[in-house]
Amino acid sequence: MSADPRFVRRIPEGDNRERLTCPDCGFIAYENPKVVVGSVVAAEDGRVLLCRRAIEPRAGFWTLPAGYLEMGETAPEGARREAWEEAQARIALDGVLAVYSIARIGQVQVIFRARFARPGFAPGPESLETRLFAWEEIPWQQIAFPTVHWALRAWRATATGPLPAAALNPDEAGGPEAGPLGL
């Protein structure tokens, strides 16, 4: 959010964080994380759908079909929309696979485990290419974002059977932390 020059950063009464506030009327402009929704979409043979990005950031790198949640839609609706927009894929969601909090860029990512509801996929306007990859074929050095690595590994650990509690950010040792969200 671009700061209005009339706003100042201060700690409002009853709060404990600096916020952009209007010195005239007291309006507080809360800045909150953006929600990203996406899916690890698996074909019946176990290959996963990846999209080569046509846009920045990280144009030319591979990612999951994912993007920002829109106002007025639920997280599942957003994940299905993103799969259509980026990969022209109709998907069915099995449940929440992972929730990642990326504080330094103000994002919360909700990643679903999914499968194709109908056969077929093709690049959407934000993708140069879409492709199914077997686990050993995934182009790990060309993956766009760390959270895509995390989500693919969480999917691999839970690809079949019931979904456990959602995976969370990896811990300091690099292993996936799993457990109740505590929300």
C-alpha positions as CSV (number, residue, x, y, z in Angstrom):
1,M,0.0,0.0,0.0
2,S,1.4,3.4,-1.0
3,A,1.3,5.7,2.0
4,D,-0.8,8.8,1.7
5,P,1.5,11.7,2.6
6,R,-1.2,13.0,5.1
7,F,-0.9,9.7,7.1
8,V,1.7,9.3,9.8
9,R,3.1,6.2,11.5
10,R,2.3,6.0,15.2
11,I,0.9,3.6,17.8
12,P,-2.8,4.2,18.1
13,E,-4.3,4.3,21.6
14,G,-5.1,0.8,22.8
15,D,-2.7,-0.8,20.2
16,N,0.8,-2.1,20.4
17,R,2.1,-1.6,16.8
18,E,2.9,1.3,14.6
19,R,0.1,1.9,12.1
20,L,-0.5,4.5,9.4
21,T,-3.0,6.9,10.9
22,C,-4.7,10.1,9.8
23,P,-3.8,12.9,12.2
24,D,-7.0,14.7,11.4
25,C,-9.7,12.1,11.8
26,G,-7.9,9.2,13.5
27,F,-8.6,6.7,10.7
28,I,-6.2,3.7,11.0
29,A,-5.0,2.1,7.7
30,Y,-4.3,-1.5,8.8
31,E,-1.8,-3.3,6.6
32,N,-2.4,-7.0,6.7
33,P,-0.9,-10.0,4.8
34,K,-2.2,-11.1,1.4
35,V,-3.6,-14.6,1.1
36,V,-2.2,-16.8,-1.7
37,V,-4.1,-19.9,-2.7
38,G,-2.9,-22.8,-4.8
39,S,-2.8,-26.5,-5.4
40,V,-0.5,-29.4,-5.9
41,V,-2.5,-31.1,-8.6
42,A,-1.8,-34.8,-9.2
43,A,-2.8,-36.9,-12.2
44,E,-3.9,-40.5,-11.7
45,D,-0.4,-41.7,-12.4
46,G,1.1,-39.6,-9.7
47,R,2.7,-36.9,-11.8
48,V,2.2,-33.3,-10.6
49,L,1.1,-30.3,-12.6
50,L,3.6,-27.4,-12.8
51,C,3.3,-24.1,-14.7
52,R,6.3,-22.2,-16.2
53,R,5.7,-18.5,-15.3
54,A,5.2,-16.0,-18.0
55,I,5.2,-13.1,-15.6
56,E,7.4,-11.6,-13.0
57,P,8.5,-12.3,-10.4
58,R,10.5,-15.3,-11.5
59,A,9.4,-15.4,-15.1
60,G,10.5,-18.6,-16.8
61,F,10.6,-20.6,-13.6
62,W,8.2,-23.4,-12.6
63,T,5.5,-23.1,-10.0
64,L,2.3,-24.5,-8.8
65,P,-1.0,-23.1,-10.1
66,A,-1.4,-20.4,-7.4
67,G,-2.1,-16.7,-6.9
68,Y,-3.8,-14.1,-4.8
69,L,-7.2,-14.8,-3.3
70,E,-9.8,-12.3,-4.5
71,M,-12.4,-10.5,-2.4
72,G,-15.7,-12.4,-2.3
73,E,-14.3,-15.8,-2.9
74,T,-13.4,-18.6,-0.5
75,A,-9.9,-20.2,-0.4
76,P,-11.2,-23.3,-2.3
77,E,-12.9,-21.2,-4.9
78,G,-9.7,-19.2,-5.3
79,A,-7.5,-22.3,-5.7
80,R,-9.8,-23.7,-8.4
81,R,-9.9,-20.3,-10.2
82,E,-6.1,-20.1,-10.2
83,A,-5.8,-23.6,-11.6
84,W,-8.1,-22.6,-14.4
85,E,-6.4,-19.2,-15.0
86,E,-2.8,-20.6,-15.0
87,A,-3.3,-24.1,-16.4
88,Q,-6.8,-24.2,-17.9
89,A,-7.3,-27.2,-15.5
90,R,-10.6,-28.1,-13.8
91,I,-9.6,-29.5,-10.4
92,A,-11.2,-31.2,-7.4
93,L,-9.7,-30.4,-4.0
94,D,-8.9,-33.1,-1.5
95,G,-8.3,-30.7,1.4
96,V,-5.7,-28.3,2.8
97,L,-2.2,-29.7,2.3
98,A,-0.2,-26.8,3.8
99,V,-0.3,-23.3,5.3
100,Y,2.8,-21.2,5.0
101,S,3.4,-17.8,6.6
102,I,5.9,-15.6,4.8
103,A,6.2,-12.7,7.1
104,R,9.0,-10.8,5.2
105,I,6.7,-10.3,2.2
106,G,3.4,-10.3,4.0
107,Q,1.8,-13.5,2.6
108,V,-0.1,-16.4,4.0
109,Q,-0.2,-19.3,1.5
110,V,-2.9,-21.9,1.6
111,I,-2.0,-24.9,-0.5
112,F,-4.5,-27.6,-1.3
113,R,-3.9,-31.2,-2.4
114,A,-5.9,-31.6,-5.6
115,R,-6.6,-33.9,-8.6
116,F,-8.0,-33.3,-12.1
117,A,-11.8,-33.1,-12.1
118,R,-11.7,-33.3,-15.9
119,P,-8.9,-34.4,-18.2
120,G,-6.8,-31.7,-19.9
121,F,-4.8,-28.7,-19.2
122,A,-3.0,-26.0,-21.2
123,P,-1.1,-22.8,-20.5
124,G,-3.2,-19.8,-19.4
125,P,-2.2,-16.2,-19.9
126,E,0.2,-16.2,-17.0
127,S,2.0,-19.4,-18.0
128,L,4.5,-20.1,-20.8
129,E,4.0,-23.8,-20.5
130,T,2.2,-26.4,-18.4
131,R,3.4,-29.9,-17.8
132,L,3.0,-33.0,-15.7
133,F,6.2,-34.1,-13.9
134,A,7.0,-37.4,-12.2
135,W,8.8,-36.9,-8.9
136,E,12.2,-37.7,-10.3
137,E,11.6,-35.3,-13.3
138,I,10.7,-32.2,-11.3
139,P,13.2,-29.4,-12.3
140,W,14.2,-28.5,-8.7
141,Q,16.8,-26.0,-9.7
142,Q,14.2,-24.1,-11.8
143,I,11.4,-23.9,-9.1
144,A,10.3,-20.3,-8.7
145,F,9.8,-20.1,-4.9
146,P,10.8,-21.9,-1.7
147,T,7.2,-22.5,-0.8
148,V,6.8,-24.6,-4.0
149,H,9.6,-26.8,-2.8
150,W,7.9,-27.1,0.6
151,A,4.5,-27.9,-0.9
152,L,5.8,-30.5,-3.2
153,R,7.6,-32.2,-0.4
154,A,4.5,-32.1,1.8
155,W,2.5,-33.6,-1.1
156,R,5.0,-36.4,-1.5
157,A,4.8,-37.2,2.2
158,T,0.9,-37.4,2.0
159,A,0.1,-38.1,-1.7
160,T,-2.2,-41.0,-0.9
161,G,-4.7,-41.7,1.8
162,P,-6.3,-39.2,4.2
163,L,-4.7,-35.8,4.6
164,P,-3.0,-35.2,8.0
165,A,-3.0,-31.8,9.7
166,A,-1.7,-29.2,7.3
167,A,2.1,-28.8,6.9
168,L,3.5,-25.6,8.3
169,N,6.7,-23.6,7.6
170,P,9.8,-25.9,7.8
171,D,11.5,-25.6,11.2
172,E,15.1,-24.4,11.7
173,A,16.5,-27.8,10.9
174,G,14.9,-27.8,7.5
175,G,12.3,-30.6,8.2
176,P,8.6,-30.0,7.6
177,E,6.8,-29.1,10.8
178,A,3.4,-30.7,10.9
179,G,0.6,-30.4,13.4
180,P,-2.6,-28.6,14.3
181,L,-2.7,-25.0,13.2
182,G,-3.9,-23.8,16.5
183,L,-6.3,-21.3,14.9
